[in-house]
Amino acid sequence: MISSAILAFDSWQDIIELLDWPDFLFALAYGIAAMLAYNCSRSSTDHRTLYRFWTISSIVLLFIGMDTVLCISTFITEWLREIARAGGWYETRHAIQYKVLIGLGLASLLFTGKLSRAIDTVWHLVRMEVISIIILISLFLLRTISFHDTDAVLGTRFAQESLQTMLELIGLGLSLTGSRWFMRHY
């Protein structure tokens, strides 16, 4: 297990060295979105559901922003690949990836159901942020699970940008807009 972590760390270091300005600008945008979500949570301390929602939203945005710079998901992926190689089940890893993806899908549905009941009365105040968080968490999970099919789809180019970049920009734009809208209307 330790040797696989060391091999994954070596691969991860090579990827970290390739970071450039767009990665740092994305991380900055995530930081600003997290700060705005935190400000929304601070302004809604009198409403427990809104306070919890915005606090969790700010933590999620901060974590994904840190992943943009530190490539935590890439390290996890590389580590799991090295564990699969060392365990001799690298060639059959797709079956496990599908099970993990199905499990995450089911957990997401359960979480979404619980979330929808919790924010039912305040949906009009947080809908943009909810959609934003769903988009951004989905992209994070798809990058971490790293199927070749999803990598190919996310890499599809439109107007000189990948689909992943466009979805990430949409998610960040919705988060920034949703936070500002909430601050004006709450």
C-alpha positions in Angstrom: 0.0 0.0 0.0 2.8 2.4 0.9 4.8 1.6 -2.3 1.7 2.2 -4.4 1.2 5.6 -2.7 4.9 6.5 -3.5 4.4 5.5 -7.2 1.2 7.5 -7.3 3.0 10.5 -5.7 5.7 10.4 -8.4 3.0 10.5 -11.1 1.1 13.2 -9.3 4.3 15.4 -9.0 4.7 15.3 -12.8 1.1 16.5 -13.3 1.4 19.3 -10.7 4.4 20.7 -12.6 2.1 21.1 -15.6 -0.3 23.6 -13.9 -0.7 26.9 -15.6 -2.5 30.2 -15.4 -6.0 28.9 -16.3 -5.8 26.4 -13.4 -4.9 29.2 -11.0 -7.7 31.4 -12.4 -10.2 28.5 -11.9 -8.9 28.1 -8.3 -9.3 31.8 -7.7 -12.9 31.7 -9.1 -13.6 28.7 -6.7 -12.1 30.7 -3.8 -14.3 33.7 -4.6 -17.4 31.5 -5.0 -16.6 29.8 -1.7 -16.1 33.2 0.0 -19.5 34.4 -1.3 -21.2 31.2 -0.2 -19.6 31.7 3.2 -21.0 35.3 3.3 -24.4 33.9 2.5 -24.1 31.4 5.4 -23.1 34.2 7.7 -26.1 36.3 6.6 -28.5 33.5 7.2 -27.6 32.4 10.7 -31.2 33.1 11.7 -32.4 30.3 9.4 -30.9 26.9 10.2 -31.5 25.2 6.9 -30.1 28.1 4.9 -27.1 28.4 7.2 -26.3 24.7 6.8 -26.8 24.8 3.1 -24.5 27.7 2.5 -21.9 26.5 4.9 -21.7 23.1 3.1 -21.7 24.8 -0.2 -18.7 27.0 0.7 -16.8 23.9 2.0 -17.5 22.0 -1.2 -16.4 24.9 -3.4 -13.3 25.4 -1.3 -12.4 21.7 -1.6 -13.0 21.6 -5.4 -10.9 24.8 -5.8 -8.1 23.2 -3.8 -8.4 20.1 -6.1 -8.0 22.4 -9.1 -4.5 23.5 -7.9 -3.4 20.4 -6.0 -5.0 17.8 -8.3 -6.1 15.7 -5.3 -8.5 13.7 -7.5 -5.6 12.8 -9.8 -3.5 11.6 -6.9 -6.4 9.5 -5.7 -6.9 8.0 -9.2 -3.1 7.3 -9.6 -3.0 5.7 -6.1 -6.0 3.5 -6.9 -4.4 2.4 -10.2 -1.2 1.5 -8.4 -3.1 -0.5 -5.8 -4.9 -2.3 -8.7 -1.6 -3.1 -10.4 0.0 -4.3 -7.2 -3.1 -6.4 -6.4 -3.2 -7.9 -9.9 -6.7 -6.7 -10.7 -5.8 -3.7 -12.9 -7.3 -5.4 -16.0 -10.7 -6.0 -14.3 -10.9 -2.5 -12.6 -13.7 -1.4 -14.9 -16.2 -3.7 -13.1 -15.2 -2.0 -9.8 -15.4 1.5 -11.4 -18.9 0.7 -12.6 -19.9 -0.5 -9.1 -18.4 2.7 -7.5 -20.2 4.8 -10.1 -23.6 3.1 -9.4 -23.0 3.5 -5.7 -22.2 7.2 -6.1 -25.3 7.6 -8.3 -27.5 6.0 -5.7 -25.9 8.0 -2.8 -26.5 11.1 -4.9 -30.1 10.3 -5.4 -30.6 9.7 -1.7 -28.8 12.9 -0.9 -30.8 14.9 -3.4 -34.1 13.6 -2.0 -33.1 14.5 1.5 -31.8 17.9 0.3 -35.0 18.6 -1.6 -37.1 18.0 1.5 -34.8 20.2 3.6 -34.7 23.2 1.2 -38.3 22.8 -0.1 -39.4 26.1 1.5 -36.4 28.1 0.4 -35.8 26.6 -3.1 -36.5 29.9 -4.7 -33.5 31.4 -2.8 -30.9 28.7 -3.5 -31.9 27.0 -6.8 -28.9 28.4 -8.8 -26.5 27.3 -6.1 -28.0 23.8 -6.0 -27.7 23.4 -9.7 -24.1 24.8 -9.6 -23.1 22.4 -6.8 -24.6 19.4 -8.7 -22.7 20.3 -11.8 -19.4 20.9 -10.0 -19.5 17.8 -7.8 -20.5 15.7 -10.9 -17.5 16.9 -12.8 -15.2 16.3 -9.8 -16.5 12.7 -9.4 -16.2 12.0 -13.1 -12.6 13.2 -13.1 -11.8 11.1 -10.1 -13.4 7.9 -11.4 -11.7 8.6 -14.8 -13.4 6.3 -17.3 -11.9 6.6 -20.8 -15.4 7.1 -22.2 -16.2 10.0 -19.9 -12.8 11.5 -20.4 -13.4 11.5 -24.1 -16.8 13.2 -23.7 -15.5 15.8 -21.3 -12.6 16.5 -23.6 -14.9 17.2 -26.6 -14.2 20.7 -27.9 -16.7 23.4 -28.6 -15.5 26.9 -29.5 -11.9 26.0 -28.8 -12.7 24.8 -25.2 -13.4 21.4 -23.7 -16.9 20.4 -22.6 -15.4 20.0 -19.1 -14.2 23.6 -19.0 -17.5 24.9 -20.3 -19.5 23.0 -17.7 -17.1 24.2 -15.0 -17.5 27.8 -16.1 -21.3 27.4 -16.1 -21.2 25.8 -12.6 -19.0 28.6 -11.3 -21.1 31.3 -13.0 -24.2 29.9 -11.4 -22.6 29.7 -8.0 -21.4 33.3 -8.2 -24.7 34.6 -9.6 -26.7 32.5 -7.1 -24.7 33.8 -4.1 -25.1 37.4 -5.2 -28.8 36.9 -5.9 -29.3 35.4 -2.5 -27.5 38.3 -0.8 -29.8 40.8 -2.6 -33.1 38.9 -1.9 -32.6 37.5 1.6 
